[in-house]
Amino acid sequence: MFINGCQVEIRAGETVLETARRSGFQIPSLCYHEGLGAYGGCRLCLVEVEEGKNRFLAASCTLPARAGLRILTESQPVQKARAQVIALLLARCGNLPVLHDLAERCGVPQDLYPRLVEDECILCGLCVRACEAVGGRALSFTWRGIKRKVSPPFEKPSEECLGCRACAHVCPTGAIKVEEGPVSFTLLRWKTEHTYVRCRSCGRPFAPLRFTENFGTILEGGAGVSSGTGAGTAAVAGALAGELCPACRRSLRARELSRTAAKR
């Protein structure tokens, strides 16, 4: 495959965006995350594709890399389309530093369109997909057009939220903020509060209660528990169910391994 006239190696299963970035070509994107599937929502990663006599624009994060493709990442049609996307995003989220940086790099006027709404969410969908990936399914898109937003069902705190913070971790704009407290934390955008579990060994708060309860349910169903028997295995299973913090859990595992090695 060729990118901007340079021949690059393709790998099975890669997209054009992944191949380009691995080969040193920078293509902007706000809805892509290597841990989640392709979405093609923000349209910033558009590239021009030359395939035989055909030339067209395509989202590089959803376009499979294959032999024979010729990709242009900075052609005039690409720059024009990318500038339009940035200008529209600025009309929605004009106060975001990440968008100002993109506009400056791409030479886009920051007042091309009037401000439609003032929000930090660019509707990239990363939080929705991350929540689904971890098994929470607490978020979804609601409404349409200018009213479109991401929210829990009926815009109320969701009982499906595990408190894992995956949504906040993948958000590219910092729209999902976390307010920490001594015994709990709140996901401000979703108005959802989670109480911490305290480690039964050292007493330190270390994980959301709802997350550890969900993890314990998975273990009780047989996922992730070894087939061994005995008090040691039961203790480790209990630790994995969320009763111990990571440090105490590692300590318990080390003791179990030492006992097993001594018996042998």
N, C-alpha and C positions, 0 to 999 in steps of 0.2 A: 504494500500500500504506500501511497505517496501523500505526504502532508507538506503543503507549501513548497512542493517540488522536491522534497527530501524523501528518499526511500526509508521506510521504517518497517521493523519486524512486527508482525501481528501474532497474537496468541489466541488459542481457542477460547471462546467464550467472552472475549473482551469486547467492549464497545469502542467506538471511535474516540470518545472522551477519555477513556482509560488508556488507550494506546497513545493518544496524543500527550497526555500528562506524563506517562511513563517515558516518553521519548523527548521530553523537555519543552513541549509546546503548551503555553498557558492559555486555557480557554475558561472564561469566567462562568460560574454557575452558583446558584443559591439553593436549588432544590435537590442537589445530588449529595449522597453520602455513601461511602464505600460499603457500609454495613447494611444498607437497605437496597431494595430493588430500584430499577430505573423508573422515573416518573414523567419527566419531560414537561414539568409544570411552569417553571420560571421563564423558559425560552431564551435565557441568556447564552446558553451554550450552542446556539445555532452556528452551523458551518455551511459552506457551499460545497456541494458534492458534484464532481465531474465523473460521470460513468458512461463511457462511450460518447454518444452525441447529446446525452441528457445532462442538464445542469439544474440543480434545485437546492433549496435550503432545507436543512433537516436538523433536528435536535441531536447533538452528538452523543448525549447520554443514553439515548434509546436506539441509536443506529449501530448495528453489529459491524465490527471491523472485519473486512474480508478483502482478499486479494483483488487487485484491479481498481480499487477505489482511488480517486484523487481528491484530496480534501484541501480546501482553502479556509484558513481560520481568520483571515483579516482582509478579505476581498471587500470591494465597495458595497455589494449587496449585504454582506454579513455585517459590516459596520453600520449601515443604515438601519437594518432590522434590530441590531443590538441597541443602538441609540434610542430607537422608538420604545423598546421594552424598558430601558432605564428611565426614560422620561415619564412613562406611565407609572412605573413604580414610585418615582419621586412625587407624582401627583397624589399617591395614596399614603406614602410614608416619607414625607419630605424631611423629617428630622433624623433619619438614620445615618450614622457615620459611614456604614458599609456602602450605602447607596451614593453618598457624596464622593467617596473614594472612587467608586466605579465611574461616576459621571465625569470626574476630573480626568481619570485615565483615558476615557473614551471620548473626551471633548464634547460632552453633552451639556447644553444649557440647563441649569437647575430650575428655571422658571418657565419652561416651554409650555407647560399646561397648568391651569389653576389647580389649587389643592382641592381634591374631592373630599377626602376624609383625612383625619390625623390618627394614624395607628402605627404600631411597631410591627404588626404582623403583615407579611407580604404574601400570605396564602400559599407558601411553597409546599405545604402538606407533609413536611418532614416529621412534625410532631405526631400527626395522625398515623403515619406509617410506622413510626417507632413504637407508639403505644400498641398498635396491633401486633407488631413483631414480638413484643415481650408478653403478650397475652392479656393486656389490660382492656383494650377496646373501649376506652373511656372517652375518646374524642372522635369527632367527625365534622365534616363540613355542613354548614347550615345556611339557609337562605340562598339568594342568587343575586347576580349583578353587583351593584355598589354595596348591597347589604350583606354580601357573602362573608362568612366568618368561620372560624374554628371554635367549637365549644363543646362541653359535655352535653348530654341529652337535656333538653329544656333549659339549658343555661343554668343548671343547678349542680352543686357538688355531686360527683358521680361515685356510687358505691363500687364501681368497677375500677376506679383509680387505685393502683397499687402503691403509689408514692415512690416509684422507682426513679423518678426524675429523668427518665429517658427523653421526654419531650423537651425539657430545659436543656439537656446536654446537646441535642442535635439542632436546636433553634439557631439559625445563622444570624439573627438580628438582636438577640437578647430580649425578645418580647416576653418570654416566660420567666418571670422572676421568682425567686424563692426567699421567703422571709424566715430566718432561723429563730428559734426560741430554745430555752433550756431543756424542755421535755417534748417539744413538737416543732414542726415547721409547716409553713403554708405556701402552696402554689398559688400566688396572688391572682394570676389571670383566670384560673379555674375556681378560685375561692374555695379551695379544698385544703383542709387541715389534716395532718397526719401526726399521730403520736409515736414517739420512738419506743422501741423495745430496749430494755436494759439487759446487759449480759448477766447471766445467772452466776458467772464466776467472778468477774471483776466489777460488775455493777455499772459499767459505762453504757450510755445510750449509743446504739450503733446502727439501727435499721428501723424503717417504718413497720408498725405492727401489722398492717394489712398485707404488706409484702411478705413478711415472714410467715403469716398464716397461709397465704397462697402457696408459698414454697413448701410448707409442711404438708399441705393437701396433695401436692404433686408427689412428694416422697411417699406418703401413705398409699398412693395409687401404684407404687412400685417403680416409678421413674427415678433413675439415678442412685438407687440403693443396691449395694452389692449383695450377692446371694449368701454371704457368710453368716454364721450364727455366733451367738455368744455375747457376753456382756460388753466386750470391747466394741464390737460392731454396732450394737444397739446404742452405745454412748455416742459413737461417731454419727450415726443416723440422727440421733436427737440433736446433736450440734448442728448438723446440716439443716435441720428443720427450723433453725433460727433462734436457738436458745443461747448460743455463744457468739461473741464478737469474732471477727476474723483472726485477731491475735490469739485469743484463747482457743479458737478452733484449730489453728495451726499447732499450738502447743499440745492439744489433745491428740491430734493425729501423730505428732512426733512420739508421744508416749506410747501410743498403740503400736507404732512401727517398731519401737525399741523392744516392747514386750514380745512382739511376734518374732523379731530377730533373735532374742535371747532364748526363746523356746526351741528354735531351730538349731 
